[in-house]
Amino acid sequence: MTPEAGLPDPAGGPSTSRRTRRRLRSRPAVRDLLDEALAGVAARPTRLILTTLGTVLGIAALVGTVGLGQTASGQITQRFDLAAATRVVVQPEEKGGQEGEAATQLPWDAPERVERLNGVEAAGTVSALDVGDDLVRSVVGLDGQRNGHALQVMAGSAGLWEAVRAVLSTGRFFDAGHDQRADKVVVLGKHAAERLGINRVDSQPAVFIGDEPYTVIGILDSVTGRAELNDAVIMPNGAAKTAYDLESPDAVEIRTQVGAAQLIAGQAPVAIQPNDPSTLAVDAPPKQGAVRKGVESDLNALFLLLGAVALLVGGLGIANVTLLSVLERISEIGLRRALGAARRHVAVQFLVESVIVGFLGGLLGTAVGVLLTVGVSWMRDWTPILDNRLAFGSPLLGAFIGLAAGTYPAWKASAIQPITALRGT
């Protein structure tokens, strides 16, 4: 038999060449495939615009929300409270209460020891006093009744005010002289002063803690770092030692230079308790980088969820319109199948059309999202922050959405039989 009879030809004769040519003819050229897909997409420009609009909105929402989230988190960290970022608190480590174990005590000169460290701007001690059932009142009732207020009474050193950035509304702070002499003077927090009905100190008003009078020399306006001082009556350490047997301060408030808080947090326990620094607990602010990551993570999670919903809507829009296009082009599909196009050829064409629509939507959506981020930042006088990976990857994301959305319509189109399509024409 000859090769023309259809028998295999080991030498690679004409029958082998015909099979090779058939396989080559069954593979459409990439250029032809793109031309046909572009022609199919551009044949209905209005539908193209409406289909692309869903992806544009989805990608724009994703890029815009993530960009604004990153920009907002940057502004939050830029406005991170410098007082909180420079505040370090050292206090005795809480023990498990084992019997026979002596409680750790802070030395009275702890602020002086800490202030020798490079990077410390101010330091002072603070303690909460146990006054029992003693109430605080501004005057003693004529009927002898003890009608006062259960206010927090605290003690502090002269350096406490600068350490907590305290600001006076009137009067003055007590100083080291008041402390050494154990003068019976107090400074009122602004809320404590309101409850006691005291708003000026020029007439040297007095408050009574129990039955003991104390002269009010100042009223606080604001405190940064230890808000409970606004609700308290604060006396010098010397007066607290005499009246309430204060043995040691509760904590040391430290204000550092910007950027030195982490360093001072490691050095302060050694400076205060060089023999056993592990008995002291240190409360230091987190690094601003950690704050930024935390804020970005929370905002991005929220905005990514919103963007994902918008993308889902855009993908469904592409799927619906592509499926409608398949139904309208049944005759065209049947003709192609009748002329020799395989099912995969039809499927690939519709998939390419969906990818083109998704890519165009992603490209336009990225531009809209970037412009939205820049515009809002300009109006708010912010510095726009946008991840380059998101900006360059969003068009590809749009193409992937088009691919996913067009999978079912493409399979539907490839399943149409030629005879069925031609009968419906």
Secondary structure, 3 states (H helix, E strand, C coil): CCHHHCCCCCCCCHHHHHHHHHHHHCCCCHHHHHHHHHHHHHCCHHHHHHHHHHHHHHHHHHHHHHHHHHHHHHHHHHCCCHHHHCEEEEEECCCCCCCCCCCCCCCCCHHHHHHCCCCEEEEEEEEECCCCCCCEECCCCCCCCCCCECCEEEEECCCHHHHCCCEEEEECCCCHHHHHHCCCEEEECHHHHHHHCCCCCCCCCEEEECCEEEEEEEEEEECCCCHHHHHEEEEEHHHHHHHHCCCCCCEEEEEECCCCHHHHHHHHHHHHCCCCHHHEEEECCCCHHHHHHHHHHHHHHHHHHHHHHHHHHHHHHHHHHHHHHHHHCHHHHHHHHHCCCCHHHHHHHHHHHHHHHHHHHHHHHHHHHHHHHHHHHHHHCCCCCCCHHHHHHHHHHHHHHHHHHHHHHHHHHHCCCHHHHHHCC
